[in-house]
């Protein structure tokens, strides 16, 4: 679910597949202890040079996107 910077996502609250969260998978294999409002925010916080990776997931079905 990649989007151009500055775009917004319309979320259909009746469709749980649209409830996407963004976080950072740290180099040690754990998720960062915070959520991010957008993928861009997560990318700004992550340190890919140290092995961090931005991840998207759905809290309802706990499935990777």
Biopython code that builds the backbone (N, CA, C, O; Angstrom):
import numpy as np
from Bio.PDB.StructureBuilder import StructureBuilder

atoms = [
    (1, "UNK", "N", (0.839, -1.175, 0.000)),
    (1, "UNK", "CA", (0.000, 0.000, 0.000)),
    (1, "UNK", "C", (0.885, 1.239, 0.000)),
    (1, "UNK", "O", (0.882, 2.005, 0.964)),
    (2, "UNK", "N", (1.621, 1.436, -1.043)),
    (2, "UNK", "CA", (2.495, 2.596, -1.137)),
    (2, "UNK", "C", (1.741, 3.757, -1.735)),
    (2, "UNK", "O", (0.914, 3.591, -2.632)),
    (3, "UNK", "N", (2.040, 4.937, -1.225)),
    (3, "UNK", "CA", (1.390, 6.141, -1.717)),
    (3, "UNK", "C", (2.436, 7.217, -1.914)),
    (3, "UNK", "O", (3.497, 7.199, -1.290)),
    (4, "UNK", "N", (2.126, 8.137, -2.775)),
    (4, "UNK", "CA", (3.009, 9.268, -2.987)),
    (4, "UNK", "C", (2.992, 10.151, -1.749)),
    (4, "UNK", "O", (1.962, 10.269, -1.085)),
    (5, "UNK", "N", (4.116, 10.769, -1.434)),
    (5, "UNK", "CA", (4.139, 11.674, -0.272)),
    (5, "UNK", "C", (3.069, 12.755, -0.394)),
    (5, "UNK", "O", (2.833, 13.301, -1.472)),
    (6, "UNK", "N", (2.433, 13.048, 0.727)),
    (6, "UNK", "CA", (1.427, 14.095, 0.747)),
    (6, "UNK", "C", (0.028, 13.628, 0.404)),
    (6, "UNK", "O", (-0.912, 14.421, 0.470)),
    (7, "UNK", "N", (-0.143, 12.354, 0.035)),
    (7, "UNK", "CA", (-1.480, 11.865, -0.266)),
    (7, "UNK", "C", (-2.124, 11.344, 1.005)),
    (7, "UNK", "O", (-1.431, 10.988, 1.958)),
    (8, "UNK", "N", (-3.429, 11.300, 1.020)),
    (8, "UNK", "CA", (-4.135, 10.773, 2.184)),
    (8, "UNK", "C", (-4.846, 9.489, 1.794)),
    (8, "UNK", "O", (-5.167, 9.271, 0.625)),
    (9, "UNK", "N", (-5.082, 8.659, 2.767)),
    (9, "UNK", "CA", (-5.771, 7.402, 2.549)),
    (9, "UNK", "C", (-7.177, 7.498, 3.102)),
    (9, "UNK", "O", (-7.372, 7.934, 4.236)),
    (10, "UNK", "N", (-8.151, 7.098, 2.318)),
    (10, "UNK", "CA", (-9.520, 7.041, 2.797)),
    (10, "UNK", "C", (-9.720, 5.691, 3.460)),
    (10, "UNK", "O", (-9.454, 4.650, 2.858)),
    (11, "UNK", "N", (-10.185, 5.708, 4.687)),
    (11, "UNK", "CA", (-10.390, 4.480, 5.438)),
    (11, "UNK", "C", (-11.877, 4.226, 5.565)),
    (11, "UNK", "O", (-12.629, 5.070, 6.052)),
    (12, "UNK", "N", (-12.287, 3.059, 5.122)),
    (12, "UNK", "CA", (-13.672, 2.625, 5.258)),
    (12, "UNK", "C", (-13.762, 1.863, 6.573)),
    (12, "UNK", "O", (-13.322, 0.716, 6.653)),
    (13, "UNK", "N", (-14.325, 2.484, 7.603)),
    (13, "UNK", "CA", (-14.376, 1.861, 8.919)),
    (13, "UNK", "C", (-15.208, 0.586, 8.951)),
    (13, "UNK", "O", (-15.116, -0.186, 9.905)),
    (14, "UNK", "N", (-16.014, 0.357, 7.926)),
    (14, "UNK", "CA", (-16.782, -0.880, 7.847)),
    (14, "UNK", "C", (-15.964, -2.023, 7.257)),
    (14, "UNK", "O", (-16.375, -3.181, 7.334)),
    (15, "UNK", "N", (-14.833, -1.715, 6.680)),
    (15, "UNK", "CA", (-13.989, -2.728, 6.057)),
    (15, "UNK", "C", (-12.694, -2.848, 6.855)),
    (15, "UNK", "O", (-11.820, -1.990, 6.726)),
    (16, "UNK", "N", (-12.547, -3.883, 7.672)),
    (16, "UNK", "CA", (-11.366, -4.003, 8.525)),
    (16, "UNK", "C", (-10.065, -4.150, 7.748)),
    (16, "UNK", "O", (-8.991, -3.951, 8.316)),
    (17, "UNK", "N", (-10.131, -4.489, 6.476)),
    (17, "UNK", "CA", (-8.909, -4.611, 5.677)),
    (17, "UNK", "C", (-8.232, -3.264, 5.465)),
    (17, "UNK", "O", (-7.060, -3.222, 5.091)),
    (18, "UNK", "N", (-8.947, -2.158, 5.696)),
    (18, "UNK", "CA", (-8.374, -0.838, 5.472)),
    (18, "UNK", "C", (-7.738, -0.246, 6.732)),
    (18, "UNK", "O", (-7.198, 0.859, 6.679)),
    (19, "UNK", "N", (-7.789, -0.944, 7.843)),
    (19, "UNK", "CA", (-7.250, -0.435, 9.100)),
    (19, "UNK", "C", (-5.765, -0.794, 9.213)),
    (19, "UNK", "O", (-5.400, -1.728, 9.926)),
    (20, "UNK", "N", (-4.927, -0.057, 8.515)),
    (20, "UNK", "CA", (-3.507, -0.337, 8.434)),
    (20, "UNK", "C", (-2.740, 0.522, 9.432)),
    (20, "UNK", "O", (-2.984, 1.723, 9.554)),
    (21, "UNK", "N", (-1.814, -0.108, 10.141)),
    (21, "UNK", "CA", (-0.933, 0.578, 11.083)),
    (21, "UNK", "C", (0.476, 0.572, 10.515)),
    (21, "UNK", "O", (0.832, -0.299, 9.722)),
    (22, "UNK", "N", (1.266, 1.541, 10.921)),
    (22, "UNK", "CA", (2.658, 1.633, 10.492)),
    (22, "UNK", "C", (3.546, 1.578, 11.723)),
    (22, "UNK", "O", (3.244, 2.188, 12.749)),
    (23, "UNK", "N", (4.640, 0.841, 11.610)),
    (23, "UNK", "CA", (5.600, 0.777, 12.693)),
    (23, "UNK", "C", (6.977, 0.544, 12.101)),
    (23, "UNK", "O", (7.152, 0.542, 10.882)),
    (24, "UNK", "N", (7.951, 0.349, 12.974)),
    (24, "UNK", "CA", (9.316, 0.087, 12.539)),
    (24, "UNK", "C", (9.774, -1.206, 13.193)),
    (24, "UNK", "O", (9.715, -1.358, 14.413)),
    (25, "UNK", "N", (10.232, -2.134, 12.361)),
    (25, "UNK", "CA", (10.832, -3.368, 12.847)),
    (25, "UNK", "C", (12.306, -3.057, 13.066)),
    (25, "UNK", "O", (13.045, -2.776, 12.123)),
    (26, "UNK", "N", (12.713, -3.113, 14.313)),
    (26, "UNK", "CA", (14.080, -2.763, 14.667)),
    (26, "UNK", "C", (15.043, -3.873, 14.267)),
    (26, "UNK", "O", (14.630, -5.012, 14.048)),
    (27, "UNK", "N", (16.305, -3.544, 14.175)),
    (27, "UNK", "CA", (17.328, -4.505, 13.763)),
    (27, "UNK", "C", (17.384, -5.714, 14.690)),
    (27, "UNK", "O", (17.811, -6.790, 14.272)),
    (28, "UNK", "N", (16.961, -5.554, 15.943)),
    (28, "UNK", "CA", (16.989, -6.669, 16.897)),
    (28, "UNK", "C", (15.758, -7.580, 16.771)),
    (28, "UNK", "O", (15.607, -8.523, 17.548)),
    (29, "UNK", "N", (14.874, -7.301, 15.790)),
    (29, "UNK", "CA", (13.714, -8.151, 15.548)),
    (29, "UNK", "C", (12.458, -7.760, 16.296)),
    (29, "UNK", "O", (11.436, -8.434, 16.169)),
    (30, "UNK", "N", (12.502, -6.693, 17.068)),
    (30, "UNK", "CA", (11.341, -6.231, 17.824)),
    (30, "UNK", "C", (10.726, -5.022, 17.149)),
    (30, "UNK", "O", (11.407, -4.261, 16.462)),
    (31, "UNK", "N", (9.412, -4.854, 17.358)),
    (31, "UNK", "CA", (8.749, -3.656, 16.847)),
    (31, "UNK", "C", (9.054, -2.474, 17.750)),
    (31, "UNK", "O", (9.185, -2.625, 18.965)),
    (32, "UNK", "N", (9.164, -1.308, 17.153)),
    (32, "UNK", "CA", (9.342, -0.082, 17.932)),
    (32, "UNK", "C", (8.132, 0.065, 18.850)),
    (32, "UNK", "O", (7.033, -0.367, 18.502)),
    (33, "UNK", "N", (8.323, 0.652, 19.984)),
    (33, "UNK", "CA", (7.250, 0.795, 20.973)),
    (33, "UNK", "C", (6.332, 1.959, 20.683)),
    (33, "UNK", "O", (5.848, 2.609, 21.610)),
    (34, "UNK", "N", (6.082, 2.235, 19.422)),
    (34, "UNK", "CA", (5.177, 3.329, 19.050)),
    (34, "UNK", "C", (4.582, 3.059, 17.676)),
    (34, "UNK", "O", (5.101, 2.251, 16.906)),
    (35, "UNK", "N", (3.489, 3.746, 17.386)),
    (35, "UNK", "CA", (2.832, 3.683, 16.084)),
    (35, "UNK", "C", (3.073, 5.002, 15.374)),
    (35, "UNK", "O", (3.410, 6.005, 16.003)),
    (36, "UNK", "N", (2.899, 4.996, 14.072)),
    (36, "UNK", "CA", (3.106, 6.194, 13.280)),
    (36, "UNK", "C", (1.856, 6.490, 12.472)),
    (36, "UNK", "O", (1.155, 5.573, 12.045)),
    (37, "UNK", "N", (1.578, 7.757, 12.265)),
    (37, "UNK", "CA", (0.370, 8.174, 11.545)),
    (37, "UNK", "C", (0.451, 7.844, 10.056)),
    (37, "UNK", "O", (-0.577, 7.689, 9.396)),
    (38, "UNK", "N", (1.653, 7.737, 9.534)),
    (38, "UNK", "CA", (1.810, 7.458, 8.105)),
    (38, "UNK", "C", (3.115, 6.696, 7.879)),
    (38, "UNK", "O", (3.987, 6.642, 8.747)),
    (39, "UNK", "N", (3.219, 6.120, 6.705)),
    (39, "UNK", "CA", (4.458, 5.435, 6.335)),
    (39, "UNK", "C", (5.613, 6.439, 6.307)),
    (39, "UNK", "O", (6.728, 6.120, 6.719)),
    (40, "UNK", "N", (5.341, 7.645, 5.823)),
    (40, "UNK", "CA", (6.381, 8.676, 5.756)),
    (40, "UNK", "C", (6.919, 9.002, 7.144)),
    (40, "UNK", "O", (8.127, 9.174, 7.308)),
    (41, "UNK", "N", (6.050, 9.090, 8.143)),
    (41, "UNK", "CA", (6.483, 9.352, 9.516)),
    (41, "UNK", "C", (7.375, 8.223, 10.029)),
    (41, "UNK", "O", (8.393, 8.469, 10.674)),
    (42, "UNK", "N", (6.982, 6.987, 9.735)),
    (42, "UNK", "CA", (7.777, 5.831, 10.158)),
    (42, "UNK", "C", (9.132, 5.825, 9.462)),
    (42, "UNK", "O", (10.149, 5.531, 10.090)),
    (43, "UNK", "N", (9.156, 6.145, 8.179)),
    (43, "UNK", "CA", (10.416, 6.177, 7.443)),
    (43, "UNK", "C", (11.339, 7.272, 7.977)),
    (43, "UNK", "O", (12.556, 7.092, 8.013)),
    (44, "UNK", "N", (10.770, 8.398, 8.390)),
    (44, "UNK", "CA", (11.576, 9.485, 8.942)),
    (44, "UNK", "C", (12.194, 9.089, 10.284)),
    (44, "UNK", "O", (13.285, 9.549, 10.619)),
    (45, "UNK", "N", (11.517, 8.251, 11.045)),
    (45, "UNK", "CA", (11.983, 7.838, 12.365)),
    (45, "UNK", "C", (12.964, 6.671, 12.297)),
    (45, "UNK", "O", (13.880, 6.578, 13.114)),
    (46, "UNK", "N", (12.772, 5.781, 11.320)),
    (46, "UNK", "CA", (13.586, 4.561, 11.198)),
    (46, "UNK", "C", (15.033, 4.887, 10.839)),
    (46, "UNK", "O", (15.336, 5.934, 10.267)),
    (47, "UNK", "N", (15.910, 3.959, 11.194)),
    (47, "UNK", "CA", (17.329, 4.079, 10.849)),
    (47, "UNK", "C", (17.720, 2.877, 9.995)),
    (47, "UNK", "O", (18.279, 1.905, 10.503)),
    (48, "UNK", "N", (17.422, 2.945, 8.680)),
    (48, "UNK", "CA", (17.696, 1.795, 7.814)),
    (48, "UNK", "C", (19.179, 1.423, 7.762)),
    (48, "UNK", "O", (19.513, 0.261, 7.533)),
    (49, "UNK", "N", (20.056, 2.377, 7.969)),
    (49, "UNK", "CA", (21.486, 2.087, 7.970)),
    (49, "UNK", "C", (21.887, 1.201, 9.150)),
    (49, "UNK", "O", (22.956, 0.591, 9.138)),
    (50, "UNK", "N", (21.026, 1.133, 10.168)),
    (50, "UNK", "CA", (21.271, 0.270, 11.332)),
    (50, "UNK", "C", (20.414, -0.992, 11.290)),
    (50, "UNK", "O", (20.419, -1.778, 12.238)),
    (51, "UNK", "N", (19.671, -1.191, 10.184)),
    (51, "UNK", "CA", (18.890, -2.415, 10.012)),
    (51, "UNK", "C", (17.403, -2.284, 10.288)),
    (51, "UNK", "O", (16.682, -3.279, 10.221)),
    (52, "UNK", "N", (16.918, -1.075, 10.602)),
    (52, "UNK", "CA", (15.479, -0.879, 10.834)),
    (52, "UNK", "C", (14.719, -0.993, 9.521)),
    (52, "UNK", "O", (15.241, -0.667, 8.455)),
    (53, "UNK", "N", (13.476, -1.462, 9.615)),
    (53, "UNK", "CA", (12.629, -1.629, 8.438)),
    (53, "UNK", "C", (11.206, -1.162, 8.764)),
    (53, "UNK", "O", (10.647, -1.541, 9.793)),
    (54, "UNK", "N", (10.630, -0.347, 7.894)),
    (54, "UNK", "CA", (9.256, 0.106, 8.079)),
    (54, "UNK", "C", (8.321, -1.037, 7.685)),
    (54, "UNK", "O", (8.501, -1.672, 6.646)),
    (55, "UNK", "N", (7.321, -1.289, 8.531)),
    (55, "UNK", "CA", (6.354, -2.349, 8.256)),
    (55, "UNK", "C", (4.932, -1.795, 8.345)),
    (55, "UNK", "O", (4.660, -0.838, 9.069)),
    (56, "UNK", "N", (4.044, -2.422, 7.591)),
    (56, "UNK", "CA", (2.617, -2.097, 7.626)),
    (56, "UNK", "C", (1.899, -3.375, 8.035)),
    (56, "UNK", "O", (2.254, -4.466, 7.589)),
    (57, "UNK", "N", (0.894, -3.235, 8.879)),
    (57, "UNK", "CA", (0.124, -4.404, 9.290)),
    (57, "UNK", "C", (-1.290, -4.006, 9.639)),
    (57, "UNK", "O", (-1.596, -2.835, 9.862)),
    (58, "UNK", "N", (-2.141, -5.007, 9.680)),
    (58, "UNK", "CA", (-3.546, -4.809, 9.974)),
    (58, "UNK", "C", (-3.808, -5.370, 11.357)),
    (58, "UNK", "O", (-3.633, -6.568, 11.579)),
    (59, "UNK", "N", (-4.228, -4.520, 12.300)),
    (59, "UNK", "CA", (-4.473, -4.950, 13.657)),
    (59, "UNK", "C", (-5.656, -5.893, 13.807)),
    (59, "UNK", "O", (-5.697, -6.693, 14.742)),
    (60, "UNK", "N", (-6.604, -5.809, 12.907)),
    (60, "UNK", "CA", (-7.792, -6.643, 13.017)),
    (60, "UNK", "C", (-7.460, -8.093, 12.725)),
    (60, "UNK", "O", (-7.836, -8.985, 13.485)),
    (61, "UNK", "N", (-6.763, -8.331, 11.637)),
    (61, "UNK", "CA", (-6.469, -9.718, 11.280)),
    (61, "UNK", "C", (-5.019, -10.082, 11.565)),
    (61, "UNK", "O", (-4.614, -11.220, 11.327)),
    (62, "UNK", "N", (-4.230, -9.139, 12.070)),
    (62, "UNK", "CA", (-2.828, -9.360, 12.384)),
    (62, "UNK", "C", (-2.071, -9.950, 11.206)),
    (62, "UNK", "O", (-1.269, -10.871, 11.364)),
    (63, "UNK", "N", (-2.335, -9.410, 10.025)),
    (63, "UNK", "CA", (-1.658, -9.902, 8.840)),
    (63, "UNK", "C", (-0.783, -8.804, 8.253)),
    (63, "UNK", "O", (-1.136, -7.626, 8.288)),
    (64, "UNK", "N", (0.352, -9.201, 7.719)),
    (64, "UNK", "CA", (1.258, -8.237, 7.079)),
    (64, "UNK", "C", (0.633, -7.781, 5.773)),
    (64, "UNK", "O", (-0.070, -8.539, 5.105)),
    (65, "UNK", "N", (0.895, -6.548, 5.424)),
    (65, "UNK", "CA", (0.336, -5.970, 4.196)),
    (65, "UNK", "C", (1.453, -5.825, 3.192)),
    (65, "UNK", "O", (1.224, -5.358, 2.077)),
]
sb = StructureBuilder()
sb.init_structure("model")
sb.init_model(0)
sb.init_chain("A")
sb.init_seg("    ")
for serial, (resi, resn, name, xyz) in enumerate(atoms, 1):
    if name == "N":
        sb.init_residue(resn, " ", resi, " ")
    sb.init_atom(name, np.array(xyz, "f"), 0.0, 1.0, " ", f" {name:<3s}", serial, name[0])
structure = sb.get_structure()
